[in-house]
């Protein structure tokens, strides 16, 4: 429903193969299949001496996959990231990152103990200085080489099973463009053959958690680059939009008058080359038989450190961010406490209605049988008595009729 405004620029970049921590791309790392870099704070792998995490074997989900991808062992993204690594940092508590050097989303401070909620604002609510700062941050990301990540220029097989690493530097902005391409690209079967029916982030349940993580990591990288911990990606609410309101030179760029497939030369980007309102139950997310990469316990391609789809199928507030249009001046008791229970109840209403119908039928049948038995007994008693006790005969028959009714 609502996407970050710069998402509309992603599809214009096409290149050829995820992102990898720079510290894990040596031939030693690749051949040993281990990515457990030291944390700068204490120099130990995964910050183990400081209790941040430890190097552990990766446990992959064995849930069955859907039938959309009938191959095995032909794509580096299968059973991610086992083709490249089978040991990575597993972080403790509120720590996160490929070396456990960051805080989980929504936590801050030297020990990641401070809870904090960031607010994503509507891009049309930004002042001119705020909008200009946002565009300046994008430009800085576009012209700054990522200090932590590189991208592969070949498959694991082309790297001779890791003995010949093939990686290139990339700027921070294009890193995320690359990731979006890598997770969606076709499978190369060899020669000129490709398999198009594969996508680890779209057209299946993984769409929501994957793009949530994608935007959260992008925000985090911009925050680290600029030192602005309050930075959030603005959004465009296009639910009632009849046209692309952000497709102007003031924002994302209008169309080039000479070629509608290109950005306007007056656009800022023309010189570039390239779950709070709802609290869904985890059981709603498919555990098995989803397309490859989309099962609940599958690790999301191409992220390292590892994140499962189900970990991001939660409220946005639990991930430390909120959209401004959803903010309330004070907590909504119904929204926060009552509605989740009603939503859970709504999932079983067909069973409740069915039970009510069956119960009503049984009650009617049993009630009819009981009335017939009582009528038979009453008639037998009337034949043996001249007049009922304590009431007139007419009153008694009236009462009997009411009982039958």
C-alpha positions in Angstrom: 0.0 0.0 0.0 2.7 2.5 1.0 6.2 2.4 -0.4 9.2 4.5 0.1 9.4 7.1 -2.6 12.8 6.1 -3.9 11.6 2.6 -4.5 10.2 3.7 -7.8 13.8 4.2 -9.0 15.1 0.7 -8.3 13.9 -1.1 -11.4 15.8 1.2 -13.8 19.2 -0.3 -12.7 20.2 -3.6 -14.3 23.5 -5.5 -13.8 24.4 -9.0 -13.1 24.6 -10.9 -9.7 23.8 -10.3 -3.4 25.8 -8.2 -1.1 28.5 -9.6 1.1 30.3 -8.3 4.2 33.7 -7.1 3.0 35.3 -8.9 5.9 34.0 -12.3 4.7 35.2 -12.3 1.0 38.7 -13.7 1.3 39.5 -17.1 -0.2 39.9 -18.4 3.4 36.4 -17.3 4.4 34.8 -18.7 1.2 36.6 -22.0 1.3 35.9 -22.5 5.0 32.4 -21.2 4.5 32.6 -19.0 7.6 31.5 -15.4 8.0 32.2 -14.4 11.7 34.2 -11.1 11.6 35.5 -9.5 14.7 33.6 -6.7 16.4 35.8 -3.5 16.5 34.8 -3.0 20.2 36.8 -5.9 21.6 38.4 -7.6 18.5 36.7 -10.9 19.1 34.6 -12.8 16.5 31.0 -11.6 16.7 31.9 -9.6 19.8 31.8 -12.8 21.8 34.0 -11.4 24.6 31.4 -8.6 25.2 28.5 -11.0 25.1 27.2 -9.7 21.8 27.1 -13.0 19.9 29.0 -16.1 18.8 29.9 -17.9 15.7 27.5 -20.8 15.1 26.4 -23.2 12.4 23.5 -22.1 10.3 20.4 -24.2 10.8 18.3 -24.2 7.6 14.6 -24.9 7.4 13.7 -28.3 5.9 10.1 -27.3 5.2 9.0 -28.4 1.7 8.9 -25.8 -1.1 6.2 -25.1 -3.7 6.4 -26.6 -7.2 7.4 -23.4 -9.0 11.1 -24.2 -9.0 11.7 -27.8 -10.0 15.5 -27.6 -9.8 18.1 -28.2 -7.1 21.7 -27.0 -7.0 21.6 -24.7 -9.9 21.2 -21.3 -8.2 23.5 -19.8 -5.6 20.4 -18.3 -3.8 19.0 -21.7 -3.0 18.9 -22.5 0.8 20.5 -19.1 1.3 23.4 -18.6 2.3 24.6 -22.2 2.4 26.3 -22.1 -1.0 28.7 -19.4 0.4 28.6 -19.9 4.2 27.5 -22.4 6.8 28.7 -20.5 9.9 27.8 -16.9 10.7 27.4 -14.7 13.7 24.3 -15.4 15.8 23.7 -12.3 17.9 22.3 -12.2 21.4 19.7 -9.8 23.0 19.2 -6.6 21.1 22.5 -6.8 19.1 22.5 -7.3 15.3 24.7 -7.2 12.3 27.2 -9.4 10.5 29.6 -8.9 13.4 26.9 -8.1 16.0 28.1 -4.5 16.0 24.7 -2.9 15.5 21.5 -2.7 17.5 18.3 -4.4 16.5 15.8 -2.1 14.8 14.1 0.1 17.3 17.0 0.0 19.9 19.8 2.5 20.4 22.7 3.3 22.7 26.1 1.7 23.4 24.5 -1.4 24.8 21.3 -1.3 22.6 19.0 -1.0 25.6 17.3 2.3 24.7 13.9 1.8 23.0 13.1 4.3 20.3 10.4 4.8 17.7 11.2 6.5 14.4 8.5 8.2 12.3 8.4 8.0 8.6 6.7 11.2 7.2 4.7 11.9 4.1 7.0 13.4 1.5 4.5 16.2 0.9 4.7 17.2 4.5 8.5 17.9 4.3 9.6 21.5 4.4 11.8 22.7 1.5 15.0 22.4 3.7 13.9 18.9 4.9 13.3 17.8 1.3 16.6 19.2 0.1 18.4 17.5 3.0 16.8 14.2 1.9 18.0 14.6 -1.7 21.4 15.6 -0.4 21.6 12.4 1.6 20.7 10.4 -1.5 23.5 12.1 -3.4 26.0 11.4 -0.7 25.0 7.7 -0.7 25.3 7.6 -4.4 28.9 8.9 -4.3 30.2 7.1 -1.2 31.7 3.6 -1.5 30.2 1.2 1.0 32.8 0.6 3.7 31.2 -2.7 4.9 29.8 -4.4 1.8 30.9 -5.6 -1.7 29.1 -7.4 -4.4 30.1 -10.6 -6.3 30.9 -10.4 -10.0 30.6 -14.2 -10.5 28.9 -17.3 -9.2 30.4 -19.5 -6.5 31.3 -22.0 -9.3 33.0 -19.3 -11.3 35.0 -18.4 -8.2 36.3 -22.0 -8.2 34.4 -22.8 -5.1 35.8 -19.8 -3.3 39.5 -20.2 -4.1 39.3 -17.2 -6.6 37.1 -14.5 -5.0 35.3 -12.2 -7.5 34.0 -9.1 -5.8 33.7 -5.4 -6.5 33.2 -2.2 -4.5 29.9 -0.4 -4.9 28.5 2.8 -3.6 25.9 2.7 -0.8 22.9 3.7 -2.9 23.6 1.2 -5.7 24.3 -1.5 -3.2 20.6 -1.6 -2.4 19.6 -1.3 -6.1 21.8 -4.3 -6.7 20.3 -6.3 -3.9 16.8 -5.7 -5.3 17.9 -6.9 -8.7 19.8 -9.9 -7.3 16.8 -11.2 -5.3 14.5 -11.0 -8.3 16.7 -12.1 -11.3 16.1 -15.2 -13.3 18.0 -18.4 -12.8 20.7 -19.2 -15.3 20.5 -22.9 -16.2 23.6 -22.9 -18.4 24.2 -21.7 -22.0 21.4 -19.5 -23.1 18.7 -21.3 -20.9 17.1 -19.4 -18.1 14.2 -20.1 -15.7 11.9 -17.1 -15.2 9.5 -18.4 -12.6 11.6 -17.6 -9.6 11.6 -14.5 -7.3 12.7 -14.5 -3.7 11.0 -11.2 -2.8 7.9 -10.8 -5.0 4.7 -12.4 -6.0 4.5 -14.5 -2.8 4.3 -14.0 1.0 7.9 -12.9 1.3 7.1 -9.6 -0.3 6.2 -7.8 2.9 9.0 -9.0 5.2 11.7 -8.7 2.5 10.9 -5.1 1.6 10.5 -4.2 5.3 14.0 -5.4 6.0 15.3 -3.8 2.8 14.1 -0.3 3.8 15.1 -0.7 7.4 18.7 -1.6 6.4 18.7 1.3 3.8 17.7 3.7 6.5 20.4 2.3 8.9 23.1 2.8 6.3 22.1 6.4 5.6 22.0 7.1 9.4 25.6 5.7 9.7 26.8 7.6 6.7 25.4 11.0 7.7 25.5 10.6 11.5 21.8 11.6 11.5 20.1 9.1 13.8 16.7 10.7 13.1 16.7 10.0 9.4 13.8 8.0 8.0 12.7 7.4 4.5 9.7 9.5 3.6 6.7 7.8 2.0 4.1 8.5 -0.7 0.6 7.5 0.1 -0.8 6.6 -3.3 -4.0 4.9 -2.3 -6.3 7.6 -3.7 -3.9 9.0 -6.3 -5.0 9.1 -9.9 -1.6 10.1 -11.2 2.0 9.8 -10.0 2.2 12.8 -7.7 5.9 12.4 -7.0 6.8 12.2 -10.7 7.8 15.8 -10.9 11.2 17.5 -11.1 10.6 18.8 -7.6 10.6 15.2 -6.2 11.5 12.1 -8.1 11.6 13.5 -11.6 9.2 14.1 -14.5 9.3 12.6 -18.0 11.8 13.7 -20.5 9.8 15.6 -23.3 12.0 14.0 -26.0 11.8 10.5 -24.6 9.1 9.5 -22.1 11.1 6.5 -21.0 13.8 8.8 -19.5 13.8 11.3 -16.7 13.4 14.9 -17.3 16.8 16.6 -17.7 15.6 19.1 -15.0 15.2 16.3 -12.5 17.5 16.0 -9.5 18.2 12.4 -10.6 18.7 12.9 -14.3 22.5 12.6 -14.0 22.3 9.2 -12.3 23.0 6.0 -14.3 20.9 3.6 -13.1 3.0 -5.4 9.6 1.6 -1.3 13.4 -1.9 -1.1 12.4 -2.2 -4.9 12.2 -0.7 -7.6 14.4 -0.9 -10.7 12.2 -0.5 -14.1 13.8 2.7 -15.9 12.8 0.5 -18.9 11.8 -1.0 -16.8 9.0 2.4 -16.8 7.3 2.9 -20.1 5.4 5.4 -22.4 7.1 5.8 -24.7 4.1 5.0 -25.1 0.4 5.5 -21.5 -0.5 7.6 -20.7 -3.6 11.4 -21.1 -3.0 12.7 -18.6 -0.5 9.2 -17.6 0.8 8.6 -20.1 3.6 8.3 -18.6 7.1 11.7 -20.0 8.3 13.6 -19.3 5.1 16.5 -16.9 5.2 15.9 -13.9 3.0 18.2 -13.5 0.0 20.8 -11.8 -0.2 21.1 -10.5 3.4 24.1 -11.3 5.6 23.6 -11.3 8.6 20.7 -13.7 8.3 17.1 -12.8 8.7 14.1 -15.1 8.4 10.8 -14.1 6.7 8.8 -14.7 9.8 11.0 -12.3 11.9 9.6 -9.4 10.0 6.0 -10.5 9.8 5.2 -8.4 12.9 3.9 -4.9 13.8 6.0 -2.0 12.4 6.2 -0.6 15.9 8.0 -3.7 17.0 10.6 -2.9 14.4 11.0 0.6 15.7 9.3 2.7 13.1 5.9 4.3 12.4 4.2 6.2 9.6 3.1 9.7 10.5 -0.4 9.3 9.2 -0.9 6.4 11.6 0.2 8.3 14.7 -2.3 9.1 17.4 -2.1 11.8 20.0 -2.7 9.2 22.7 -2.9 5.4 22.7 -6.1 4.0 21.1 -7.4 1.4 23.6 -9.6 -0.2 21.0 -6.9 -0.3 18.4 -4.1 -1.5 20.6 -5.9 -3.9 22.9 -9.4 -4.9 21.7 -9.0 -5.0 17.9 -6.2 -7.7 17.9 -8.6 -10.1 19.7 -11.4 -9.3 17.4 -9.1 -10.0 14.4 -8.2 -13.3 15.9 -11.9 -14.1 16.5 -12.7 -13.2 12.9 -10.4 -16.0 11.7 -12.7 -18.6 13.4 -16.1 -17.1 12.7 -17.0 -19.6 10.0 -16.5 -22.4 12.6 -18.6 -20.5 15.2 -21.5 -20.0 12.7 -21.3 -23.7 11.7 -21.4 -24.8 15.3 -24.4 -22.4 16.0 -26.4 -23.8 13.1 -25.7 -27.4 14.1 -26.5 -26.6 17.7 -29.8 -25.0 16.7 -30.9 -28.0 14.6 -30.1 -30.4 17.5 -31.9 -28.2 19.9 -35.0 -28.1 17.7 -35.0 -31.8 17.2 -34.5 -32.6 20.9 -37.1 -29.9 21.8 -39.7 -31.5 19.5 -39.1 -34.9 20.9 -39.5 -33.6 24.5 -42.8 -31.8 23.6 -44.3 -34.9 22.1 -43.4 -36.9 25.2 -44.8 -34.3 27.6 -48.0 -34.0 25.5 -48.6 -37.7 25.6 -48.1 -37.8 29.4 -50.4 -34.8 30.0 -53.2 -36.3 27.9 -52.9 -39.5 30.0 -53.2 -37.5 33.2 -56.2 -35.5 32.0 -58.1 -38.7 31.2 -57.6 -39.9 34.8 -58.5 -36.6 36.5 -61.8 -34.7 36.5 -60.3 -31.3 37.3 -56.7 -30.1 37.9 -55.7 -29.0 41.3 -55.6 -25.3 42.3 -56.9 -23.9 39.0 -59.9 -24.0 36.8 -60.1 -26.4 33.8 -60.0 -23.6 31.2 -56.8 -22.2 32.9 -55.2 -25.5 32.9 -55.8 -26.1 29.1 -54.5 -22.6 28.5 -51.3 -23.4 30.4 -51.0 -26.7 28.5 -51.3 -24.9 25.2 -48.6 -22.6 26.2 -46.3 -25.5 27.1 -46.9 -27.0 23.7 -46.1 -23.7 22.1 
